[in-house]
Amino acid sequence: MGAFNVGRQKRVDYLPTWRRRALRILTALRGVVFSDAGTVEREVEVTTIRSSIGAGFRLILPILGNQMPLAVDFAYPMTKTRQDDTQVISFSFGYSQ
């Protein structure tokens, strides 16, 4: 007994091209909220703890077969001293920060 099958398929995209592209970007976009705390001292002691809270986003970019995040963070310092150099916006690319 033998079987013979012939089939035909047609791909139908229900989303227009611009919506597919927007959906692809939105699935690669992530939001983050964070809090940081720490200190840097000349001696081995803890005198002043600095802290901040913030939010940001990560855009995952497919580069050379890897998923590389582009990060933009916005932070507000909660505790600081007058000598501190504050950084409100931070940009980074990749996994090392």
matplotlib code that plots the C-alpha trace (Angstrom):
import matplotlib.pyplot as plt

x = [0.0, 1.4, 0.5, 0.7, 0.2, 0.3, 0.0, 0.2, 0.7, 0.5, 1.8, -0.6, 0.7, -2.1, 0.1, 1.4, 5.2, 5.5, 3.5, 5.7, 8.8, 7.3, 6.4, 9.9, 11.3, 8.9, 9.8, 13.4, 12.7, 12.7, 12.1, 14.0, 13.7, 16.6, 18.1, 21.9, 23.8, 27.5, 30.5, 34.2, 36.6, 40.4, 40.6, 38.8, 35.8, 32.3, 31.5, 28.9, 26.6, 25.4, 22.2, 20.0, 16.9, 16.1, 14.6, 15.8, 15.3, 17.3, 17.1, 18.4, 20.2, 21.2, 24.8, 27.1, 24.8, 24.8, 22.2, 23.8, 21.9, 21.9, 21.1, 19.9, 19.4, 18.0, 18.8, 18.1, 20.6, 18.8, 21.9, 25.1, 27.7, 28.7, 31.9, 30.1, 30.0, 26.5, 25.5, 21.8, 21.9, 24.0, 24.6, 26.1, 26.5, 27.0, 27.2, 30.1, 29.2]
y = [0.0, 3.4, 7.0, 10.1, 13.5, 16.9, 20.1, 23.7, 26.5, 30.2, 32.4, 35.2, 37.9, 39.6, 42.4, 45.1, 45.3, 48.3, 46.6, 43.5, 45.6, 47.5, 44.2, 42.9, 46.0, 45.9, 42.3, 43.3, 46.2, 45.6, 48.0, 47.9, 49.5, 49.4, 50.6, 50.8, 51.3, 51.3, 53.2, 53.7, 54.4, 54.9, 52.7, 49.5, 51.1, 52.1, 55.7, 57.0, 54.8, 56.4, 55.1, 55.8, 54.6, 54.6, 53.2, 52.4, 50.3, 47.6, 47.2, 43.7, 44.0, 40.9, 41.6, 39.0, 36.2, 37.5, 39.2, 42.5, 44.8, 48.6, 50.1, 53.6, 54.2, 57.2, 57.5, 59.8, 59.9, 59.4, 59.9, 61.7, 64.1, 67.5, 66.0, 63.3, 63.6, 62.6, 60.9, 61.0, 59.3, 56.2, 54.5, 51.1, 48.5, 44.8, 43.0, 44.7, 47.7]
z = [0.0, -0.9, 0.1, -2.0, -0.6, -2.3, -0.3, -0.9, 1.7, 1.5, 4.3, 5.2, 7.4, 9.3, 10.7, 8.4, 8.1, 10.4, 13.1, 12.8, 13.2, 16.1, 17.8, 17.3, 19.0, 21.8, 22.6, 22.8, 25.1, 28.9, 31.8, 35.1, 38.5, 41.0, 44.2, 44.9, 48.1, 48.9, 49.9, 48.9, 51.7, 51.9, 54.9, 55.8, 57.5, 56.7, 57.5, 55.0, 52.9, 49.7, 48.2, 45.1, 43.4, 39.8, 36.7, 33.2, 30.1, 28.3, 24.5, 23.5, 20.2, 18.2, 17.3, 15.7, 17.0, 20.6, 22.5, 23.6, 25.9, 25.5, 28.9, 29.8, 33.5, 35.4, 39.1, 42.0, 44.9, 48.2, 50.5, 49.5, 50.7, 49.3, 47.9, 45.9, 42.1, 41.2, 37.9, 37.1, 33.6, 32.9, 29.5, 29.0, 26.3, 26.9, 30.1, 31.8, 33.9]

ax = plt.figure().add_subplot(projection="3d")
ax.plot(x, y, z, "-o")
ax.set_aspect("equal")
plt.show()
